[in-house]
Amino acid sequence: MLAPKIFEWGNKLVINFVFHHEGYAAEAECVCNEEWIEDVIIRYDGPGEISTVRLLAVKYAEETMKDFLSIKTAESERVTSFDPEI
């Protein structure tokens, strides 16, 4: 999988990524809130079942969303724990 492109759109998180399935490229765009994936758009022109490709896209999006939110939480904790007296 290529590195996903992640951006925040309002209070949503949008994840775009490309991965391979059965030798063909699949592109996915997932719109998420902080708890779940709300919408998935798949572009795939290969021989495999689109439902299988969608399941893979959801799996990758869940992993990416989890990583992104944990990094964001760690950064906000680091900023809020800043002590100017040090």
Summary of the structure (lengths in Angstrom):
residues: 86
radius of gyration: 16.1
end to end distance: 42.4
largest distance: 61.8
contacts: 220
relative contact order: 0.17
helix: 36%
strand: 37%
